[in-house]
Amino acid sequence: MGIVSKITRRTLLVGSMAVAGGVAFGIYAYKSPQDNPLLDDLTEGEAALTPYVMITAAGVTLITPRADKGQGAYSVQAALIAEELDVDLDQVSVDPGPPSAVYYNTALANEALPFSPSDQSNIANAARAVADAAMKFIGMQITGGSTTVADGFTKLRAAGAIARETLKAAAAQESGHDASQMRTERGMVILPNGERISYARLAPTAAKMRLPENVGLRDPSSWRLIGKSMQRVDIVAKSTGTQTYGIDLRFDDMLHATVRRNPANGGAMASYDASAAEGMRGVEKIVELPGGVGVIADNTWRAFQAANAVEIEWGDPPFPAEMDAHWATLSRSFTAENLNSRPLDAGNVEAVLSDETIELEYRAPYLAHAPLEPVSAVVQVGDSRIDIWTGTQVPRFIQANVADLTGLKPEDIHVHVQMMGGSFGHRLEDDYVLHAVRLAMEVPGRPVKMTYSREEDMAHDYLRQIAMARVRGTARNGQVHAFDLSIAMPSVSESQMGRQGLSLGETDPIIVTGAGDQPYSIPNYRVTGYKAPQLAPLSSWRSVGASTNAFFHESFLDELIHAAGADPLEERLRLLNDATARGVLEAVGDMSNWGTPMERGRGRGVAFARSFGTPVAEVVEVTDTGNGIRIDKVYVAADVGRVVDPVNFDNMMKGGVIFGLGHAMNCEITFANGRIEQENFYAFEGMKLYQCPDIEVRALENGPAVTGIGEPPVPPAAPALANAIYAATRQRLREMPFSKFVTFV
Amino acid sequence: MQLNVNGTAYEVDVEPDMPLLWVLRDELGITGPKYGCGVAFCGACTVWVDGMVVRSCSYPASAAEDAQITTIEGIGNPDALHAVQAAWVEEQVAQCGYCQSGQIMTAAAFLQENNNPSDTEIDDAMSANLCRCGTYPKIRAAIKRAATSLRGE
């Protein structure tokens, strides 16, 4: 077992202060050759100037290690490198690069900790330093947590600048001119005499040079790319059917495969009879897997047909078989024993709420990620290496886990990350890859493409957490006076990181994120998290804890504001103690002409949430048509400190709003007889085009840090919709999906 | 059986009930049409059979024998974009892009029938194609842009 596997099996106590300090991974220090995985594959005359810039005779390749699942990560990362390197996106190749510890995600380490992004206390900073060290130690090359830009904003520009200065130094050595007198432009060094030398031509010399350690970054006023609308590097391919996704790969002599496992995710297989399936056309082999079978065939459809023809007796589900039992478990978890964290406890909630109180229950269901491309992996098992082509957010986990499974060294596991047809957190798991490896091991030497059917993908999704809230509060003198929110859910971190043999400790900040970390000042203000026992297996779903908790927090705050007789937007502005947060709320107030009268049957709702460091406010307008609720219009404003690409920002904002609204409208995952009842999209629709409102977007750049936009627009969407429906109909929705109580047209 | 795809004739040896999608993808290597749901619900697999919009995941290959099958690869390519593809590029519609082959094939067929659609007509024509990323506002905008271009304005 290799070093990576050993380390990933360790428990990382990032809450401990013992190893604080001594974290020295300067973004400018790419000194030792082992820090750069690109050097392994270079031939004479090629250069890898930092782990992010590779130059060969064919041209410049920018390495963009955060995976692209549709969020435009390749373009944004490439633009940050290109800004300083002085190349344009139309003249470079973009490649996700190999799995390597050097591509570890600093920003994600910060996000995993139970401190708000603005908490700069010594304890918070020390814990971040430890987590940073831990992340570097195991080389968590993870895409997630809306961290791609936050993590790369300085790191990637620095890589571009270092490469540029190295190329100038190479030109100086070759030409005898002074590097400080040179310019760079579109992949060329321009000498003082006007002569232009291409980066490709300088690569052989540059490859032998020592990289400069300290290179200043350009002033924002001189940026050519950042902040300007760009054409995504993948937009033509994705508009012509020529983009190759993992599921589209083809190799000579390739076999096709699928799996069929216990529909209760994680359940065992008691027995099976494959005799009918074995004789079906095109079937090469039927293989027993943990909890099910795999079929290797000569065509994906034939593999699907044969998998369905295997007769199987399933074992019991490893969690309660019926939905009622899941809710009952949460209901029983509001106890002192289950108390997990209390990040907010201002004033004296107990004393104030002793008598006159509103006490209510809120619920949020399990959800599937259900990206439109089902998971797949192509695996080729060689004598001393395994090649894996798959869409993944966790290439290093795959490397370590396949090494464990096969006995090979991690460096012999070659993961080639593919473009993904969506993820929303789905591809943070790697069990499907391990199944594909097990199948490919049955036919050594031959590439095997394993594809999940949609039904298999839905049944084995690692779900968005189920969550329940109990709320109490009171208003006094026209103001919100006391707010007490208790949330119970199973720990997402425990479920998800547990599958990787990792633990971030007993306290799971996800239980309270989106509620216990909001910048409101309420005189008596308490948020408490209760950790329920594990139920169905869970994973990060676009915006994670905030996807349920902002619904609880912002809906109940709305109830209290109405109870106070105050205005939902004005009262929130009064209560917010953070200027950046107030800025986004003022923006949607301005955009929506908040406060102007609406016709009878119409209503406006507002919600605010800060998640992943990004404050977002949304106003939703609805009409009660008599036949159902129509969502007319959404106004959304966010502050990410700095927008890298306005087009991509606009797409992420609108997409996030639609994702949040669509799931709140009509999506839930429920269990009956231990199985997920929603087998396919007809039972998990989300928003359809005709239901889609006009969405107006505004970007603010007042925030102190550069933060992400992939997830933050999701959390405020559901409560803004619920609050709008209340304004239009006086019906308060305390449980998602809302389609259980109202019809949408 | 013989299948004519994008103007080329192919001889394939498959079961009559194999869905057209899997013949295109696994037998012929034409991967523009995508597998999303397998039950004709999401529309990612949309192609044309004799100009008619069909969900190829649920359309038996034998039903397309002797017909002209058109996939997204058959209406344009990166060097010669179809007007609808050009509009999709201009509006930068795609996020993950996985549904967009089907969206574009549905939109192109619709605009052939009606190159001056109202908002309601666009909503009616496009609402049976699922997009999980939420590109609907951009799809509407791209259809309007393509319609303008197809009208020669």
Interface residues (C-beta under 8 A of the other chain):
Chain A: K69 G70 Q71 G72 Q231 R232 D234 I235 V236 A237 K238 S239 T240 G241 T242 Q243 T244 Y245 I247 D248 R250 H256 R281 N299 T300 W301 R302 F304 A370 P371 L372 E373 P374 M420 G421 G422 S423 F424 T451 S453 R454 E455 V647 N651 M652 K654 G655 G656 V657 I658 F659 G662 N680 F681 Y682 E685 G686 M687 K688 L689 Y690 C692 D694 I695
Chain B: V14 E15 M18 P19 W22 R25 D26 E27 G29 T31 G32 P33 K34 Y35 G36 C37 G38 V39 F41 C42 A44 T71 I72 E73 G76 N77 P78 L81 Q85 W88 V89 Q92 V93 A94 Q95 C96 G97 Y98 C99 Q100 S101 I104 D123 D124 M126 S127 N129 L130 C131 R132 C133 G134 T135 Y136 P137 K138 I139 R140
